[in-house]
Amino acid sequence: MRSHRGMILKRIGIGILCMVFVLSMLAPLVAFAEENSAGAKKEFAYIQISIGDEQEAPVFKAGQKVSELRINVKNSGNVDAQNVRIEPNIENASDWPFEMDQLNYLKNLSVIKSGEQTAAVWGSKEKPLVVREDVTGKSYKLEFKITYDDGEKLYETEKYVFVKTTAKEKPSEGTGSNGDNGGNGSLTGGNGTDTNPSGGDAGADVFGGVYTSDPVMTGGSSGGADAGSSSVPRVIVTGFETEPAEVHAGSNFKLIVHLKNTSSRTAVSNMLFDMQAPSSGSEGAAEAPAFLPASGSSSIYLDGIAAGGTSDISIDLNARADLVKKPYSISMSMKYEDSSAAQYEAQSSLAIPVVQEARFEFSKIEIAPEAVAVGEEANISCSLYNLGRVKMYNVKARFEGEMIESDEQFIGNLDSGATGMIDAIVTAVNETTDNTECKLILTYEDDAGNVSTAEEKFELIVMPMSDSGDMDAMMNIPEEQGGLSIGWILAAAVIVIIAAAVAVTFIMKRKKAKRLEAEEEELFDEVERSAEDEH
C-alpha cells in the first residue's frame, strides 16, 4: 500500500516537472510572439508620385520657357515618411526634355505625414526651365529616385511620370501656281469651269468641265444647201461621264463623251475623233501621258450626227498608277464633213479628276511599361508612314479597349512621304481577360473632306490592383515585419508539447521498468530466504 502511494506521488512529481519544462520552453517564444506582434502593428511608409490628381500630363512646346514643373509626392503609408528627397534620374541628356542648365536637381521635401502629399517644384518665374529645341513631339518618361526613412531605416525607390512635348513648327512652304492640291477652279466631274486650256477663241462655247473651239474649214466645197449662208455646222461636247464614276490611279475606266450638232439645217458625217492626254507625272515618268488607251487605238470613228441631233462616243482608258490626286485634261480633236463634203476641224478639252487612295503603314507599337496594374498609366507610341501620293488631312488617333481609357490625339496633316508620330498615355481601368484586346483607331480626311478609318490591334497586359501593389514599397518593408507569425508560434508550441509528452512517457516507462525489476529482485530474495529457513 505504501509502495503504491509512493508510486502515485512520483507520477505527480514527474508531471509537475514536465509542465515546468514545457512552460520554460514556451516562455521565450511567447515573449518573442508578443514582441513580433507589437512590431507587426508598426506600419511602413511608401511613396507614390503623380502629376496632380485627375490631371492630364502637361504638354511642353519646343523652346518654351516653363515657369515650373510640379510633381506631387504622396505618402500612402501609415507612418510619417521623414527626410524625403527626390531627384530626376537622368542617365542621358536626351531623356530629359529640358535644357541641362543646373548641376543639381535634388529637392528636399522634409517630412510627408501619413496620407498627405507635398509638391516637388523645378523652375520658377525668375529661372524657368527651357524646353529643348530638338524635342520631336513624343512623350517623355521622367524617372525620379526617392529616398526617405521611417525614423529607423532608410528606404530608396524609383518612380516615373510622363509628360508630352510638341515639336517646333516648320515654316509653311508656298504651293506655287502649279501645286498638286487641286487649285482653285479645277475641273471636277464636268461641273466646274475651264480656263480655255487649248488657247481657243474667247467666245468659244464653255460647258461644265469641257472646252470646245470653233470649227475651222480645212477643205472641200462651200457650195450646196448652205451656199451663200453664214451657217457653219458646229459639233460640240455637251458633257462626259466615266465608268466607274471615280477614276482611281492605276485602274481602267471608260470615258463616255456626249456630242451635239448645233446646226438645225446641216447634218455632219464621216467623223473622226482622236484622244490625247498630255504628259504628266513626276521624276522618270513625267514624259508619259496621264491616260493611255486600255486597248486598241486612241482614235474613234462615228458615221454622223443629224442636224440638231446628239450622239455618244466612248473609249477605254487606263490612268497611270503614279498620278497624284487632281484633275487631268484630255485633248480631243474632231474632223467631220457637212452635206456638201466641206471638211471641218475642231478641238475640245476634257478635265477628268483622278482619285489617289491613301496608303500608309504603322510601325511596331511600343508600350512602356509592357504590363501595368489597374489605375496605372502606360505610354503607347508608334510611327505613321504616309506611303501614298496623297496628303492626309486632320489625322487623329485614339486607343480603345475594355481595359484602358485615353484621350484622342490630333496629329494634323501628313504630306505624301512624311512620317507622323502617335504618342499617347493610357490609363488602365480593368484587368486583362482572355477575350479583351486593344485597338489603335486612326481617322483621316481627303481633300474633299471625306472621312476614312483604319484600325491596328495590339496587346496590353493589365494586372489586378492587388497583384501589382507598390513593388518598390514591398521591397522596402522593414525587417521588423519579417518575424514569425502566430501560426508558426503555435506550431512550435505544439511541437514542444509533443516532445515533452514523449519525454514524459519515456521517463515513466523507465521508472515502471525499474520498479518491476526491483519487485522481482525483492520477491527472489524472499524466496531464497524462505528456502534457507526450511533447511
WODA-V932174 format. One record per pair of residues at least 24 apart in sequence whose ideal C-beta (glycine too) atoms are under 6 Angstrom apart, sorted by sequence separation. I is the first residue (numbers start at 1). J is the second residue. D is the distance in Angstrom with one decimal. If there is no record, write none. Layout:
# WODA-V932174
i=I j=J d=D
i=I j=J d=D
This chain:
# WODA-V932174
i=49 j=73 d=5.1
i=212 j=236 d=4.5
i=235 j=259 d=5.9
i=236 j=260 d=5.7
i=274 j=298 d=5.9
i=294 j=318 d=4.8
i=327 j=351 d=4.4
i=328 j=352 d=5.6
i=361 j=385 d=4.9
i=391 j=415 d=5.4
i=404 j=428 d=6.0
i=405 j=429 d=5.3
i=84 j=109 d=4.1
i=139 j=164 d=5.1
i=212 j=237 d=5.4
i=274 j=299 d=5.0
i=360 j=385 d=6.0
i=397 j=422 d=4.7
i=48 j=74 d=5.2
i=235 j=261 d=5.6
i=291 j=317 d=4.6
i=292 j=318 d=5.4
i=327 j=353 d=4.5
i=328 j=354 d=5.7
i=360 j=386 d=5.2
i=210 j=237 d=4.7
i=273 j=300 d=4.4
i=360 j=387 d=5.8
i=389 j=416 d=5.2
i=399 j=426 d=5.3
i=403 j=430 d=4.2
i=48 j=76 d=5.1
i=84 j=112 d=5.4
i=137 j=165 d=5.9
i=234 j=262 d=4.6
i=291 j=319 d=5.9
i=359 j=387 d=4.7
i=386 j=414 d=4.8
i=402 j=430 d=5.7
i=82 j=111 d=5.2
i=137 j=166 d=5.6
i=272 j=301 d=5.8
i=359 j=388 d=3.6
i=403 j=432 d=5.6
i=432 j=461 d=5.4
i=45 j=75 d=5.8
i=135 j=165 d=4.1
i=137 j=167 d=3.9
i=233 j=263 d=4.1
i=290 j=320 d=5.8
i=358 j=388 d=4.9
i=386 j=416 d=5.8
i=432 j=462 d=4.4
i=46 j=77 d=5.0
i=80 j=111 d=5.7
i=81 j=112 d=4.7
i=98 j=129 d=4.4
i=99 j=130 d=4.4
i=136 j=167 d=5.4
i=205 j=236 d=5.3
i=271 j=302 d=4.2
i=323 j=354 d=4.9
i=325 j=356 d=4.2
i=431 j=462 d=5.5
i=45 j=77 d=3.6
i=324 j=356 d=5.9
i=358 j=390 d=5.5
i=386 j=418 d=5.4
i=44 j=77 d=5.7
i=80 j=113 d=5.0
i=98 j=131 d=6.0
i=99 j=132 d=5.9
i=233 j=266 d=4.4
i=235 j=268 d=6.0
i=290 j=323 d=5.8
i=356 j=389 d=5.0
i=403 j=436 d=5.6
i=431 j=464 d=5.1
i=45 j=79 d=5.0
i=80 j=114 d=5.8
i=86 j=120 d=5.0
i=97 j=131 d=5.9
i=356 j=390 d=4.6
i=358 j=392 d=5.6
i=385 j=419 d=5.6
i=402 j=436 d=4.9
i=428 j=462 d=4.4
i=43 j=78 d=3.1
i=79 j=114 d=5.8
i=97 j=132 d=5.9
i=233 j=268 d=5.0
i=269 j=304 d=3.3
i=319 j=354 d=5.5
i=43 j=79 d=5.4
i=45 j=81 d=4.2
i=78 j=114 d=5.4
i=268 j=304 d=5.7
i=383 j=419 d=5.5
i=384 j=420 d=4.1
i=75 j=112 d=4.2
i=77 j=114 d=6.0
i=268 j=305 d=5.4
i=285 j=322 d=5.6
i=401 j=438 d=3.6
i=97 j=135 d=5.4
i=290 j=328 d=4.3
i=384 j=422 d=5.8
i=75 j=114 d=6.0
i=267 j=306 d=4.9
i=400 j=439 d=5.0
i=226 j=266 d=5.8
i=267 j=307 d=4.9
i=273 j=313 d=5.9
i=275 j=315 d=5.8
i=382 j=422 d=5.3
i=266 j=307 d=5.7
i=281 j=322 d=5.7
i=399 j=440 d=5.9
i=400 j=441 d=5.8
i=252 j=294 d=4.8
i=265 j=307 d=5.7
i=381 j=423 d=4.2
i=74 j=117 d=3.7
i=97 j=140 d=4.7
i=264 j=307 d=5.7
i=398 j=441 d=5.1
i=261 j=305 d=4.2
i=263 j=307 d=5.5
i=264 j=308 d=4.9
i=380 j=424 d=5.7
i=72 j=117 d=5.2
i=73 j=118 d=5.8
i=397 j=442 d=5.4
i=379 j=425 d=5.6
i=380 j=426 d=5.9
i=72 j=119 d=5.4
i=73 j=120 d=5.8
i=396 j=443 d=4.9
i=261 j=309 d=5.5
i=280 j=328 d=6.0
i=377 j=425 d=5.4
i=378 j=426 d=5.6
i=70 j=119 d=5.2
i=71 j=120 d=4.7
i=190 j=239 d=5.3
i=395 j=444 d=4.6
i=190 j=240 d=5.8
i=260 j=310 d=4.7
i=377 j=427 d=5.4
i=70 j=121 d=5.2
i=394 j=445 d=4.8
i=259 j=311 d=5.1
i=376 j=428 d=5.5
i=392 j=444 d=4.4
i=393 j=445 d=4.4
i=68 j=121 d=5.1
i=69 j=122 d=4.4
i=277 j=330 d=5.1
i=69 j=123 d=5.6
i=89 j=143 d=4.2
i=258 j=312 d=5.6
i=374 j=428 d=5.3
i=68 j=123 d=4.7
i=275 j=330 d=5.7
i=276 j=331 d=4.9
i=67 j=123 d=5.9
i=88 j=144 d=5.8
i=89 j=145 d=4.8
i=256 j=312 d=5.8
i=257 j=313 d=5.2
i=372 j=428 d=4.8
i=66 j=123 d=5.6
i=275 j=332 d=5.5
i=67 j=125 d=5.1
i=86 j=144 d=5.4
i=87 j=145 d=5.7
i=256 j=314 d=4.6
i=273 j=332 d=5.9
i=274 j=333 d=4.8
i=403 j=462 d=4.5
i=69 j=129 d=5.9
i=86 j=146 d=4.9
i=254 j=314 d=5.7
i=255 j=315 d=5.4
i=67 j=128 d=5.1
i=273 j=334 d=5.6
i=66 j=128 d=5.5
i=85 j=147 d=5.0
i=254 j=316 d=5.4
i=255 j=317 d=5.6
i=65 j=128 d=4.2
i=66 j=129 d=4.4
i=272 j=335 d=4.6
i=84 j=148 d=4.4
i=65 j=130 d=5.6
i=271 j=336 d=4.2
i=324 j=389 d=5.1
i=325 j=390 d=4.8
i=83 j=149 d=5.5
i=252 j=318 d=5.0
i=64 j=131 d=4.6
i=81 j=148 d=4.4
i=82 j=149 d=5.3
i=270 j=337 d=4.9
i=97 j=165 d=5.4
i=268 j=336 d=4.5
i=269 j=337 d=5.7
i=62 j=131 d=5.8
i=82 j=151 d=5.9
i=63 j=133 d=5.4
i=249 j=319 d=5.4
i=268 j=338 d=6.0
i=60 j=131 d=4.6
i=62 j=133 d=5.3
i=79 j=150 d=5.4
i=250 j=321 d=3.4
i=247 j=319 d=5.4
i=249 j=321 d=5.5
i=266 j=338 d=4.9
i=267 j=339 d=5.9
i=62 j=135 d=5.0
i=266 j=339 d=5.8
i=249 j=323 d=4.4
i=371 j=461 d=4.0
i=373 j=463 d=4.8
i=375 j=465 d=5.8
i=374 j=465 d=4.4
i=373 j=465 d=5.4
i=365 j=458 d=4.6
i=367 j=460 d=6.0
i=362 j=456 d=5.0
i=373 j=468 d=3.2
i=47 j=146 d=5.1
i=235 j=334 d=5.8
i=45 j=150 d=5.2
i=57 j=162 d=5.1
i=58 j=163 d=5.4
i=59 j=164 d=4.4
i=60 j=165 d=5.2
i=61 j=166 d=4.5
i=62 j=167 d=5.8
i=233 j=338 d=4.9
i=247 j=352 d=6.0
i=249 j=354 d=5.6
i=57 j=163 d=5.5
i=62 j=168 d=3.9
i=57 j=164 d=5.4
i=247 j=354 d=5.2
i=248 j=355 d=5.1
i=249 j=356 d=4.6
i=246 j=355 d=5.0
i=47 j=157 d=6.0
i=49 j=159 d=4.5
i=51 j=161 d=5.3
i=240 j=350 d=5.5
i=237 j=348 d=4.5
i=224 j=339 d=6.0
i=224 j=340 d=2.9
i=223 j=340 d=5.8
i=221 j=340 d=5.5
i=222 j=342 d=5.6
i=220 j=341 d=4.6
i=220 j=342 d=4.1
i=220 j=343 d=4.7
i=219 j=343 d=4.4
i=217 j=342 d=5.9
i=218 j=343 d=4.8
i=217 j=344 d=5.7
i=218 j=345 d=5.3
i=215 j=344 d=4.2
i=216 j=345 d=5.3
i=215 j=346 d=4.3
i=197 j=329 d=5.8
i=213 j=346 d=5.5
i=213 j=347 d=4.5
i=212 j=348 d=4.5
i=211 j=349 d=4.4
i=187 j=327 d=4.7
i=210 j=350 d=5.8
i=186 j=327 d=4.9
i=209 j=351 d=5.0
i=180 j=324 d=4.6
i=182 j=326 d=5.2
i=180 j=326 d=5.5
i=198 j=347 d=5.1
i=198 j=349 d=5.2
i=197 j=349 d=4.9
i=187 j=351 d=2.9
i=188 j=353 d=4.9
i=162 j=379 d=5.4
i=139 j=379 d=5.1
i=162 j=425 d=5.0
i=138 j=421 d=5.8
i=137 j=421 d=5.2
i=139 j=423 d=4.7
i=138 j=423 d=4.6
i=157 j=472 d=3.6
i=155 j=476 d=4.1
i=153 j=478 d=5.4
i=57 j=425 d=5.6
i=46 j=470 d=5.2
i=46 j=473 d=2.8
i=44 j=477 d=5.4
i=44 j=478 d=5.5
i=39 j=480 d=3.9
i=40 j=481 d=5.8
i=36 j=483 d=3.6
i=33 j=489 d=4.5
i=29 j=489 d=5.7
i=29 j=492 d=5.8
i=26 j=493 d=5.7
i=25 j=496 d=4.7
i=22 j=500 d=4.6
i=21 j=500 d=5.9
i=18 j=500 d=5.3
i=18 j=504 d=4.6
